[in-house]
Amino acid sequence: MAWIQFACCACCFFSFCGCRTTVPIYVWQPALFACPPGAKIAIAPIAGNSEIATRVEQAFLGQKPEARADLRLISSKQLINYSPIRLVSTASLQNDVTAIQAAKKTQANLLLEGEILTARLVDPESRGPVTEDKLAPNEQLLISWRVIDVATSKSVANQLVSIDTRQADKDYPDMLLTHPDPTDRLIAASARDAWKGLAPSVARDEVKLMIPWLQIGAIQVRYGIVDCYKGRWDLAEQKFARAARWNPLNVAAHHNLAIAQAAREDFATAKEQLSDVSWPLSTQLPAESRFWLDQRDRQYRAAHGLGKPEQGWLFPEPVSSEVIPNEPTSIEKLPLWTAIPFTKPPGWTWHAWLTQPWIF
C-alpha cells in the first residue's frame, strides 16, 4: 500500500506543478565595443586577397544595422584621397601610421582595420549543381578586425569572425532569399557578424516555460507554448493572460506570461508579473527565471544605451574585488628553527599542521 500512496502523492504533485520545456527566443545583446553616438568610422583597406577584401568591405557597408544609423562610415576608396602617400592602389593605407594619419584628416573618431586570415571559397564554375545526394561545399571565412582610436592611435577593440556556409545559413536564414549564391551569402554573414563589435545585435537564446497539468486554463497555456515554438509570442501572451485570469493559482500561466512580456521587451511588467505570484506558490517557479529576466534586461539596456531602471535590479550588480598580491616569503627571512625537520610552519595551527597528509 505504501507504493500506492507514494504514486498518488506524486500524481497530485505533478498535476499541480507540471513540468517544463525549453523554447527558443531572440534577445538583444550589446555591442562588443561601446561606440559613441554619432561616431565617424573610417575603414582601412582590408588586408588579404584583394578581390575577396573588396567584396567583404562592400558587404560590411551594406549590412549596416538600423540600430546604429547614427554612425557615419568612410570607405577605403574615400580614405585613400586623404592618404599622405599617394599610390595607384590602397596598399599605403595598410600601414597603421599612414591609415591613422589619413583618418585624422577625415576627422574620423575610429579606424576599422580588417585582415582576411583564411578564405576557403569555391569557384562558382567548379561548384556544380546542388542535388539531394550532393550538398553544397562548406566554405569558410576567417577575418580579424581591429578598432583603433584615431585620437590616441591605440587599439581599443579586437574581434575575430569565424564562420562557414552551414553556420551562416543556420544563423541568418533570411539571407537564403537575398543572397542565393553561397559565397555571397557567406561574405554577407561575416559582415553581419563583424557589425556585432560596433552595434547591438539580436541573438538566439533559450528559455524555460512551465507546462501545467490538470488545472483550469492548462489547455490555453499549452496552446500558448505551441505559439512560442512558432515564434508568435504575441499570440502566446494573449493565451497566457487569459489562463491567468481564469485561474489566478495557475503558476505556469503567470510564469509564461512574464516570459512573453519579456519577449516584447517589457521587462518591468515581466518582473512585476513574477513578483505577484504569492508565496507559497512562488516556490514552484523555476529558480533561474528571475535571474534570466534580470540579465536580459541588463543586456537590453546596455544595447540601447539606457540607464538603470527605476525599480532597480532584482539581483545586485557584480562587484569586482581587488586582488592583493601575496609575495612569497624569502627563505633567508625565516627563523633558523624552521629548518628543523617536522617543525610547524609559522602561522599554522597545530591542528592544521598535524592533520596534513604525509608524503614520502
Salt bridges, closest charged atoms under 4 A:
ASP70 OD1 - ARG68 NE 3.05
ASP96 OD2 - ARG146 NH2 2.82
GLU113 OE1 - ARG146 NH2 2.64
GLU139 OE2 - ARG127 NH2 3.63
ASP169 OD1 - ARG185 NE 2.60
ASP174 OD2 - ARG192 NH2 3.37
ASP181 OD1 - ARG127 NH1 3.45
ASP184 OD1 - ARG55 NH2 2.27
ASP193 OD1 - LYS196 NZ 3.41
ASP205 OD2 - ARG296 NH2 2.73
GLU206 OE2 - ARG204 NH1 3.97
ASP227 OD2 - LYS239 NZ 2.82
ASP234 OD2 - ARG232 NH2 3.00
GLU237 OE1 - ARG264 NE 2.92
ASP266 OD2 - ARG264 NH1 3.31
GLU288 OE2 - LYS208 NZ 3.69
ASP294 OD1 - LYS271 NZ 3.09
ASP294 OD2 - ARG298 NE 3.50
ASP297 OD2 - LYS271 NZ 2.86
ASP297 OD1 - ARG301 NE 3.28
